[in-house]
Amino acid sequence: MRSAAILAGGRATRFGGRDKSALVVDGRPIVERQVAELLTIVDDIMLVGARADGARAFQNYRTIADIVPGCGPLGGLHAALTGMRGDRVFVVACDMPYVDAAFAEYLLSLAADAAVVVPQTDRGYHPLCAVYTRVCLEPVAARLAQRRLALRDLFADVPTRIVTIAEMSRFGTPSRLLANVNTPDEYAGLDALQSHKL
């Protein structure tokens, strides 16, 4: 069994506190697009974080609160690792509308040889579109206990497989695959990505 976790615990301060998972992209809320895509490749989907209970798309799926609240994405990852039903979990932020099943499947396939599989572009790592295995649970818990909350720093603690731009490009334009919505301007700019599906 493989799990997917959609992290929805952020406060969205740069977006006026709005629930970004509910933003409509191409006629559907982002979270509903994500669920439809991920259901084709995983057996178990979780919505993790403070906004989990309000997501209409998740009435028939598991919602999990952060076990250690107030710790950002690392806290969400900890909850996902604790709640997953298999040995690996695909983790994605709730504001990424173009989650691609084939790309996520590729990342999951690489986790047989690494504890983390994470894309890297010229903007750095993309830890909220990545795969984590159960091996990460103890290092994540230790970092939470020490209040060392930078998720990217975890990659120094465990075997990590970097996914390059060249690899990503087999599944579509990397900027589209990894697009997220942090601000109203970024939301408005999604239209420009619609024509870059391939």
N, C-alpha and C positions, 0 to 999 in steps of 0.2 A: 504494500500500500504506500502511496505517495500523497503528501499533503501540499496544499498551497495556503499561504497566509496573506491576507490583504491587511496592511497596517493602516488603521484609521484613528490613531490616537492623538494626532497632532492638533495644536490649537489654531493653526492657520492664521497666525497673526498678520502675515503679509497679505491675507485675503479677507481681512475684516472679520475673521472668526467663522466664516462660512464652512459648511460641510462640503469639502471639495469632492468627496466621493459622489455627491448628488449632482454635480455639475453636468449639464447635458452636452454631449459631444456627438455630432452626427445623429441626433434624434433620440439618444438613450443616455441615461445617467452613466457616468464612468464606471461605477461599481457593477452595474448590470452588464456592461460590456465585458468587464474583467471576468465576472462569474461565468458568462456564456463561453468565453474563450478557454478558461482554465478547466471547465468541466469536461472538456474533450481529452484531457491528458492526466488528470489526477482523480483520486477516489474520495478525497476529503478536502473541503474548503473551510477555512476559518476566517472570520473577521475579527481582528485583534485591536483592542483599544477602547478609549472612552466613548467614541461615537458608534460603537458597534450596535447597540440596542436599537438605534433609530433607522437603520438602513433597511428600506423596504425589500431590497433584493435578497436580504439574508433571513427572511422569515422562516425559511426551511433549512437554514444552515447554522453551523455552530458560531456563536459569538463568545469571545474570550476577553476578559478584562486584563489589563496589565497586572501581574503579580506584584511587581515592585513599581508602583506608580511614580510618575514625575521624572522618568529617566529617559525620555525621548525614544528614538528608534531602537536603542539597545534594550530598553525595557520591553518594547514590543517584540523584538526578536526572542528575548528570553521567554515570554509568554507563548510564542509560536513554537519554540523548541520543546517547551514543557507540554504543550497540548497536542503536538503532532502525533499521528497514529502510525507513521511509518518511520523509516530511518533517515529520510531527507525531506526538506520542505522548501518549496519555491516561495520566496518572500518578495512582495511587491507593494509599493506605496499606493494608497488609494487614489492618488491624483495622476496616475499614469494611464491615459486612455487607450494607448495603442499596444497593450500587452498582446504578444503574439504566441500562440500555442506552440508552433514549431520551434521558435527560439527558446521558449521555456523548456520544452522537451529536450532540446539540445543541452541546455545548462544542467538539467537533471541527469542526463546520461553521463556527464563528465564527473559527477559526484562520487562515482565508484572509486576514484583514485585521489580524492581530495576532500578535506573537511568543508571547504568553502569554494564555490565557483562564482566568480564575480567579473562582470564586464569592466573594461577600462578604456576610456577614450582620452582625448587631449584635455578633457575637463576633470580627469581623475577617475577614481573608482566610482561604481554605481551600486552601492551596497543594498539599495532598496529595489533592485531587480536582480536578485541573486539566489543561489541555492546554498543552504546550510544543512549540515548533517548533525546527527545526535552528538558527535564528538565535540561540537561547539558548546554544548550546554554548560559544562563545568567551567570553561574559561569565561563564558559570558556571565555566569553567576558570580565568579570571582571579581570580574571587572565592576559589576553592579555593587558588590559589597565594598569595593574600594572607591566607588564613585568616579571611576575612570570610564566615562560614558561615550567617548568618541568611537563610534562603530567601526570606522576604518582601521583603528589601531588593533582591532581583534585579529586582523590578517597576519600580524607578526607572530601571533601565538599558535596558529594552527596551519596545517598544510593547505595552501591556497592555490587554486588554478585560475589564472588570469585569462579572460576571454578577450581577444584582440578585436580591433575594428575590422580587420580583414575577415575574421570569423563571423562577426555580427552581420557584415554586409551580405552574406549568403541568405539572410532572412529578411532583408529590407534595409532601408536607410537608417543607420544607427541613431541619427538625431530624432527620427520618428519613433523607433522602437523604444528609446529611452526618454521620450518627451514626458515632462511632468508640468503641473500647473501650480506654481508657487504664488503667482501674483495675477491680478486682473489682466495685465498686459500679456502675460504668457497665455492666459486663457483665450484672449482675443487673437493671439498669434497662431493658434492651432489650425486655423483655416489654411494657412500657408503650407501646413504639413499634409493636408488631405491629398494633394496631388503627388506625394512622394511615398506611395504605398510600396513600391518595389525598389 
